[in-house]
Amino acid sequence: MKTTQSLTILCFIMTSILGSQWAQAQGCVAIRHFSSCVGTTLENNLLGEGDIQVGSNYRYFKSFRHFRGTEEEPDRVANETEVINHSHSWDFFLTYGVTDRLYASITIPTVINTRSSLYEHGRTERHTTFSRGLADIRVGMGYWVFDPVEHQNGNLALGLGLKLPTGSYNASDIFYNVGPEGSPQVRPVDQSIQPGDGGFGITLDFQFYQKIAEKFFAYGGGFYLINPRETNGTRTFRETLSPILENEAIMAVPDQFSIRAGVSHAFGSNFSGSLGARYEGVPVKDLIGGNEGFRRPGNVLSIDPGIAFMKNNLSLNLNVPFAVIRDRPQSVTDKETEQLTGEPRNGDAAFADYLINVGVSYRFANKKVKVDPELMNEFKN
């Protein structure tokens, strides 16, 4: 006999298959913090009817290496002119098993960000700007295409969600040496550390797993955030740096994407590990809507190792993606400026070397359904 509760056993064995919540952005100034509204994490989404999964995910990175295209500009660090972002984010999520195949989730993100630079403070002194608070809340639903009870060695889930503009997209701080006669002036902080982007968004996501050998699973998943709004009205003040940046005076509300895949292996009954790759970024052009306003398009390819611990209803995991390829392509405004001036133009962006991602979750299982002893013994072997 196979029961709903058997899904809980399966998901504990597979905790590390998709590591932790999709807390994306491999530490790139071009890529703001974002995670899929329903999360592509098997232990959070393989739920029996009435099961509830709650948890939190913490992410940290330091971005400081500047790139134009795929070429690094090491002189920025050598000359101490680099921009340094420190990003801390916490996602708090709750997922509910509507049925064995349908699940609903809400993610409430919070952030604390700092940004240290010279060019934003008159180019003569280095100062730090700061932002914190609630980011953009995500709600959504996902559905397993195949019956998880009958297809325990492999499955595919599809998700649809909504991103709400709950985070501030015009958070401000003091900028030095930029006001009248070099006085300080309150301005919106850089787009990369704004808690929100100011737009309603639609997220499309997927996740899959497939057993490939005893205690080995292949996994994959990803999301695409559609942001129809073109600009959010927040001034960047970039036009004060140079007249050719007039077309970057207002912040854009860009799309974002992430995809990852790899292999997971269970080490005994409580530990598992995974090794994969992830590719994520901000596209040059949105899928829907216009492309005016300032954005830093960019993408990162990373190697993504992870470990996980599972005991009873508690799951812990750690992922540390390391960047191997970083790219800051020409933006729409770069191309407009190049066409206007006849001079080559490709803005830069700062990226991190690695990202630290730690997650913890706890399952409140539906106690009304008994565990199938035969299935339990099978996973203990």
N, C-alpha and C positions, 0 to 999 in steps of 0.2 A: 504494500500500500504506500502510495506517495501522497504527501499532504502539503498543504500550504506552508506549514512551518518548516518543511525541509528546505525551502528557499533560504531561510535564515542561515542554516548550516552552510549551504553553498556559498553565500556571500561572505561569510567569515573566512572561509578557505581562500577566497579570492580578493581579500582586502587590497592587496597591492597591485592588482591587475591594472587599475587606472589610478593608482597612487592616491592623490588628494584632490580636493575640489579644484575646478579649473580656475585657479588663481593665476591669471596670465600676466604677461608682460615680463619678458626675460630681462628686466632691468633696463629698458630702453626709454629715453626721454620721449621718443616718438610714440611709445605705446603706454597708454594709461592703464592703471589697474582695472581689470574686469574679470568676471567669471560667469560662466553659463548659468542662466537662471535656475535650471533644474540640476546642474552639476552632473558631470559625466564620471561618477564614481560608483562602482558596482555595489559596494557595501552600503551605500546610501539609497540606491535605487532598486536593488533586488529585494523587494519587500513583500511580505504576505499581506493579505487583506487585513486592515486595521493596525498594521505595524506602524510605529513612528520612529524616525531616526532624527536625532538632534546632534548638533556639533558645531565646531568652530575650526576655522582655518586661518593660520597666521603666515604672512608672507613678508619677506624683507629683501631689498636689493640696494646696491649703491651703483649708480651709473656715473661714469666719468670718462670713458674712452670715446673720442669723437671720430665719426666716420662720415665721409662723403662718398656715396655709392658704397662699394665694398672696401674702399681704401681707408685705412686708419690714418689719423693725423697725430702721430706721437708727439709732435712738437707742442701740442696744446698742454699735455701733462708736463713735459720738460720745462716749458716756460711758465707753468702755473697759471695758465689762462683757461683751463678747462672748467666746464660747468659741472657741479657735483650735486646730484640728487640723492637723498636718502629717503626711501619709501617704506613705511610700515603700514600694513593693512590687516584687518581682522574681518573675516566673513562669518556671520552667525546664521546657520541654516536649520530649517525644519522640513523634513520630507515625510509624507503620509501615503501609505499604501491604500489607495482607493479600492483596488482589486489586486489580484495576483500579478496583473500585467500593467495596470494604470496607476501612476503615482503623481502626486502634486507636491510642489516645493515652493518655499519662499527663502530668499537669501537677503540678509540685512548686512551691508558692508559698512565698515568705518575705516578711516585712514588718518595717518599722521605723516606729513611730508615736509621736508626741508629742501631748499635749493640755494646753493652757494655759487655766486658768479661775480665776475668783474664787469662784463659788458652791460649788465642791467643797472649798474650803479656808477655810471659816468666813466667806466673803463679805467679808473685810477685806484679804486679801493674795492676789496672783496667784502661783500656783505651777504647775509643769509635771509631769505624770505621763508614763510612758514604757512602751512595750512593744515586744518584738521577738521574732523567731524563726520557726519553721516554722508555716505556716498550714494550711488543710485541703486535703489532696491530693485530686485528682480523677482518675478513670480512666474510660474509656468507649470506645465504638465508634460509627462513623458509616457510612452507606451512601448512595451515589449512586443515586437512583431510576432514572435513565436511563444507558445505557452512555456513559461520558465520551468514548470514541473516536468513537462515532456521533453524539453530541450535543455537539459542541464549542462551539456558539454559545449554549448554555443548558442548565442542569441544576438539579436540586434534590437536596439531601442532608438526611437525617434522622439524628439522633444520640440516643443514650441513654447515660447515665453514672451513676456513683456518687461521691458526695462523702464522704470519710472524716473522722472527727473527730480528725485528727492535730494540729491547732493548739490551743494552750492557750486555754481559755475562762474561766479564772479567774486570769489574770496579774495581779499585784499591784504596788503601789508605795506610797510614803509620801504620805499626805495630812495637811496641816498644819491646826492649830487646830480639830480635830474630835474629838480624844480627850478623856479625863477632864481637866477643868480646862484645856482648850484645848491639850492636848499633841498631838504628831504620832501618827498611827496608820496601820498598814499595812492597806490595803483593796484589793479588786479594782478595776482601772481601768475606766473607762467602757466600755460595750458597743461603742461605735464604734471603739475601738482595740484590742479583744481580737483576737488573731491568729486564733482559731477560734470557732465557735459551739456546739460540743459535741454536734452531732447528725449522724447518718447522713442523707445527703440523696440524692435522685434528681434528675437533670437531664434535661430534654427540650430538644433544640435542633434548629434547622433553618438552612439557608443555601441561597441560590439566586443565580444570575447569568443574565443574558440579554443577548445582543448586540442593540443597538438601532440602531447605525450603524457605519460604518467607524471602528475604534479607540475606539468608545464602548460601554460595558456598563452596564446597570442591575444593581444588587446588593441583597441584603437578607439578614437573618439575625436570629436571636435565641435566647434560652434562657429556661427557667423552672426555678428550683430549688425542689423540693418538700422541705420539712423537716417530717416528721411529728412529731418531738419537740416538745412544747409549751414546756417550760422546762428550763433546764440546771442549776438549783440554785445558781447563782452570785448572791450577794447584791449588790444595787445600792446599798444604804444611802440610797435616795431617801426612804424613810419617816422618816429622821432630819431631813429638810429640812422636812417638813410631814406632819401626821397624815393628810391627805387622799390622800397618796401611798402608803398602805399596800399598795394593790393593785399597786404597781410595785416591790415589794421584791426580786423575783427576776427575772433576765433571761429573756426569751423566746428561742426559736430560730425566727426568722421565715423565711418564703419570700423569694425575690428573683427579679427578672425583668429582662430587657433586650431591646430590639428596635431594629434600625437598618436604614436603606435609603438609597440614593443612586445616583449616577452616577459612573463612572470613565472616564478618558480616558488613552490611552497617548501620551506625547510621545517619539517616537523609539523606539529599541530598549532603552533602559536606564531611562528615567524614566516615571512615570505619576502621575496625581493623581486625587483623588476629592473629591466634595462630597456630603454627605448630612445626615441627621438621625438622632438616637438618642433613645430614650425608655426610662428605666430607673428602678427603684425597689424599695421594700419595700411590699407590700400591707398594708392594714389587717387583713385576715384571711387565714389560710393556706388553701391548697386542701384539705389533709388535716390532721386533728388539731385540737386546741383552740387558743384564742387568748388564754389567760391569760398573765400575766407582762408585763414591761416591754419595749416596742419603740418605736422612733420610725418610724412609717410615713412614707414620703416618695417623691416622684418628681421627675424632672428631664427636661425636654425641651431638647436641645442641637443646635446646628448643628455639624456634624462634618467639617471639612476634613482632608485627608491627602495626603501625598506618599510616593512609594516609589522605591527604586533597586534595579535587578536587574542582576546581571552573573554569567554562568556559573551556579554553584550557590549564590551568595550573594544574599540579599534583605535590604534595610533598609527600614524604614518609620517614619513619624512622623504621628501624629494628635493634634490639639489641639481637642477639643470645647469649645465655648463655651455656657454655660447661657443660655437665653432665658426659660424658665418654670420656677420652682421652687415646689413645693407640699408642705406638711407638713399632711396632713389629720388629723382627729380619730382617735385610736387607740381601741381597745376600752376601755382603762382610762380614757381621757379621758371617754368617754361614760358609763362607770359612775360616775365622780366627779361629772359634771354631773347625772346622775339622782339621786344621793345628796344632793348639796348644794343642788340647784336653781339653781346658778350656772353660767354659761357656762364651758366648760373646753376648751381646745385647746393642747396643749403645743407647744413650738417645736423647731426643728432648725436647725443651721448648715450652709450650703451654700457651695461654692466658685464662683468666677466661671468657671474653666476647669480643664481637666485636661491634663497632658502625658503622652503615651503613646508610647514608643519601642520598636521591635521589631527583632530581628535573627534570621535563621534560615539554616541551611545544609542543602542536600540531598545525601545520598549516594545517587546513582542506581544502578539496576541496570544494570551495564555490558554485560550479556549481550545486550541488545536494541539493535539499531541504530536510529538516528534516520532517519525517512523524509525524504529530501532535499527532496521536493516540498513537504511540509508546512513544513519549516524555511524554505524560500524564501518561502512564503506569508506567514509571520509576520515575515520580515525586510523585506518590502515595506511 
